[in-house]
């Protein structure tokens, strides 16, 4: 395919725009943006004639790589505002990484439907809770200590690995149902995205190493071209998303995040029904 063809130029523009939206989501909601990145990359790799059996892992692996700088940029911006719970991140670091590794192992054998159903359930529950604004689902006034707290971290890493996301949705469910304010939940989730994306991207590079049908720019299941086109605009807009998040009231931020999750959830339901 001609590198200067209208088709490839259209793909490049699409990736740049999607990167800008991803950066906004990362900064505003403390998520890595994988729910947006993966479907865009999946379609782009289809246009580039990547075989069906490698398109999805390549999209997920590249998404995790893209989430690394996006999450770091978002996390640093939130931390500068004093909104990140650093002690919680330290407590969750090892369990989250272990959960990511277990999820990556399961992902080698589980069908796509499993990943879609996990996302629909997790995102759907969180969306309904945030949109309704109810406190009836609250589990406790604060997070637990010790083994149960570490177990929460393991669950975040496991489910995020199966969903191909940065973990913001799951962390927000856990933190907000344990009495943590939405702004702190969003800010801390940005740091969780860093913990998930780095080992996740490395794992996909190793898993895809030497696999047939990958494009020439790929390092395992990570596309360097996809990474390079997505990242610049994500970094430019992540800080804007952070400023927007802190300019909103807690209720407005809850509604915005809930509606975002509902839209993504409906996309996965459509994929399940249509097949």
TAURVEN-V57313 format. One record per residue. RES is the residue in one letter. PHI is phi in whole degrees, 0 to 359 (none if undefined). NEAR is the number of other ideal C-beta (glycine too) atoms within 8 Angstrom. Layout:
BEGIN
res->RES phi->PHI near->NEAR
res->RES phi->PHI near->NEAR
END
This chain:
BEGIN
res->X phi->none near->6
res->X phi->299 near->5
res->X phi->296 near->5
res->X phi->254 near->5
res->X phi->291 near->8
res->X phi->304 near->5
res->X phi->295 near->8
res->X phi->290 near->11
res->X phi->296 near->9
res->X phi->296 near->8
res->X phi->298 near->11
res->X phi->298 near->9
res->X phi->296 near->8
res->X phi->300 near->10
res->X phi->294 near->13
res->X phi->294 near->12
res->X phi->294 near->9
res->X phi->298 near->12
res->X phi->295 near->16
res->X phi->297 near->12
res->X phi->295 near->11
res->X phi->297 near->17
res->X phi->299 near->19
res->X phi->300 near->13
res->X phi->296 near->13
res->X phi->299 near->22
res->X phi->287 near->19
res->X phi->282 near->14
res->X phi->246 near->15
res->X phi->71 near->18
res->X phi->252 near->15
res->X phi->282 near->17
res->X phi->94 near->17
res->X phi->301 near->15
res->X phi->295 near->12
res->X phi->267 near->12
res->X phi->294 near->17
res->X phi->301 near->12
res->X phi->296 near->10
res->X phi->295 near->11
res->X phi->295 near->14
res->X phi->300 near->11
res->X phi->289 near->8
res->X phi->298 near->12
res->X phi->294 near->14
res->X phi->294 near->9
res->X phi->298 near->8
res->X phi->275 near->9
res->X phi->65 near->5
res->X phi->288 near->11
res->X phi->303 near->8
res->X phi->303 near->4
res->X phi->290 near->5
res->X phi->247 near->14
res->X phi->299 near->12
res->X phi->292 near->8
res->X phi->298 near->11
res->X phi->292 near->18
res->X phi->294 near->15
res->X phi->292 near->13
res->X phi->297 near->18
res->X phi->294 near->16
res->X phi->300 near->15
res->X phi->298 near->17
res->X phi->295 near->12
res->X phi->296 near->17
res->X phi->295 near->17
res->X phi->303 near->12
res->X phi->294 near->9
res->X phi->298 near->19
res->X phi->293 near->16
res->X phi->298 near->9
res->X phi->299 near->15
res->X phi->295 near->16
res->X phi->298 near->14
res->X phi->296 near->8
res->X phi->294 near->13
res->X phi->294 near->16
res->X phi->296 near->12
res->X phi->298 near->6
res->X phi->270 near->9
res->X phi->73 near->5
res->X phi->263 near->11
res->X phi->274 near->13
res->X phi->273 near->9
res->X phi->295 near->8
res->X phi->297 near->6
res->X phi->293 near->9
res->X phi->300 near->13
res->X phi->296 near->7
res->X phi->293 near->9
res->X phi->268 near->15
res->X phi->305 near->10
res->X phi->294 near->8
res->X phi->302 near->14
res->X phi->297 near->16
res->X phi->297 near->11
res->X phi->297 near->10
res->X phi->297 near->17
res->X phi->299 near->17
res->X phi->295 near->12
res->X phi->295 near->12
res->X phi->298 near->14
res->X phi->295 near->13
res->X phi->293 near->7
res->X phi->298 near->10
res->X phi->298 near->10
res->X phi->291 near->7
res->X phi->241 near->4
res->X phi->282 near->8
res->X phi->288 near->4
res->X phi->300 near->6
res->X phi->302 near->7
res->X phi->298 near->9
res->X phi->296 near->12
res->X phi->294 near->11
res->X phi->294 near->9
res->X phi->300 near->11
res->X phi->295 near->14
res->X phi->300 near->12
res->X phi->294 near->8
res->X phi->294 near->13
res->X phi->292 near->15
res->X phi->295 near->11
res->X phi->298 near->9
res->X phi->294 near->14
res->X phi->297 near->13
res->X phi->298 near->9
res->X phi->297 near->13
res->X phi->291 near->14
res->X phi->292 near->11
res->X phi->289 near->6
res->X phi->72 near->8
res->X phi->285 near->6
res->X phi->254 near->5
res->X phi->293 near->4
res->X phi->273 near->7
res->X phi->300 near->9
res->X phi->270 near->5
res->X phi->203 near->9
res->X phi->277 near->5
res->X phi->202 near->7
res->X phi->291 near->12
res->X phi->287 near->9
res->X phi->247 near->5
res->X phi->66 near->6
res->X phi->297 near->5
res->X phi->293 near->8
res->X phi->298 near->12
res->X phi->294 near->12
res->X phi->297 near->9
res->X phi->301 near->13
res->X phi->298 near->15
res->X phi->297 near->13
res->X phi->296 near->11
res->X phi->301 near->18
res->X phi->295 near->20
res->X phi->297 near->12
res->X phi->294 near->14
res->X phi->295 near->17
res->X phi->294 near->17
res->X phi->290 near->13
res->X phi->268 near->12
res->X phi->71 near->12
res->X phi->235 near->13
res->X phi->275 near->17
res->X phi->96 near->18
res->X phi->298 near->16
res->X phi->298 near->13
res->X phi->289 near->13
res->X phi->298 near->14
res->X phi->294 near->17
res->X phi->301 near->12
res->X phi->295 near->12
res->X phi->290 near->13
res->X phi->287 near->11
res->X phi->277 near->10
res->X phi->243 near->13
res->X phi->79 near->7
res->X phi->275 near->12
res->X phi->295 near->6
res->X phi->299 near->12
res->X phi->295 near->11
res->X phi->292 near->12
res->X phi->297 near->14
res->X phi->297 near->18
res->X phi->295 near->16
res->X phi->291 near->18
res->X phi->298 near->17
res->X phi->298 near->18
res->X phi->293 near->15
res->X phi->297 near->17
res->X phi->301 near->20
res->X phi->294 near->12
res->X phi->296 near->16
res->X phi->274 near->20
res->X phi->290 near->15
res->X phi->295 near->9
res->X phi->296 near->11
res->X phi->296 near->14
res->X phi->296 near->14
res->X phi->298 near->8
res->X phi->299 near->11
res->X phi->288 near->17
res->X phi->297 near->13
res->X phi->291 near->8
res->X phi->297 near->12
res->X phi->266 near->17
res->X phi->298 near->8
res->X phi->80 near->3
res->X phi->288 near->9
res->X phi->285 near->5
res->X phi->86 near->7
res->X phi->278 near->12
res->X phi->295 near->10
res->X phi->294 near->4
res->X phi->275 near->6
res->X phi->281 near->12
res->X phi->251 near->7
res->X phi->62 near->13
res->X phi->267 near->15
res->X phi->232 near->16
res->X phi->272 near->13
res->X phi->291 near->9
res->X phi->294 near->8
res->X phi->301 near->13
res->X phi->297 near->12
res->X phi->292 near->8
res->X phi->279 near->11
res->X phi->281 near->16
res->X phi->298 near->12
res->X phi->306 near->10
res->X phi->285 near->13
res->X phi->295 near->18
res->X phi->291 near->11
res->X phi->290 near->10
res->X phi->259 near->15
res->X phi->299 near->16
res->X phi->296 near->10
res->X phi->296 near->11
res->X phi->297 near->16
res->X phi->298 near->14
res->X phi->298 near->9
res->X phi->294 near->11
res->X phi->299 near->14
res->X phi->281 near->9
res->X phi->271 near->5
res->X phi->268 near->9
res->X phi->289 near->5
res->X phi->301 near->9
res->X phi->293 near->7
res->X phi->296 near->8
res->X phi->293 near->14
res->X phi->299 near->12
res->X phi->296 near->11
res->X phi->297 near->11
res->X phi->293 near->14
res->X phi->298 near->14
res->X phi->294 near->10
res->X phi->301 near->10
res->X phi->296 near->14
res->X phi->296 near->12
res->X phi->298 near->8
res->X phi->295 near->12
res->X phi->299 near->13
res->X phi->297 near->8
res->X phi->297 near->10
res->X phi->290 near->12
res->X phi->298 near->9
res->X phi->301 near->8
res->X phi->296 near->9
res->X phi->292 near->11
res->X phi->290 near->6
res->X phi->286 near->5
res->X phi->81 near->4
END
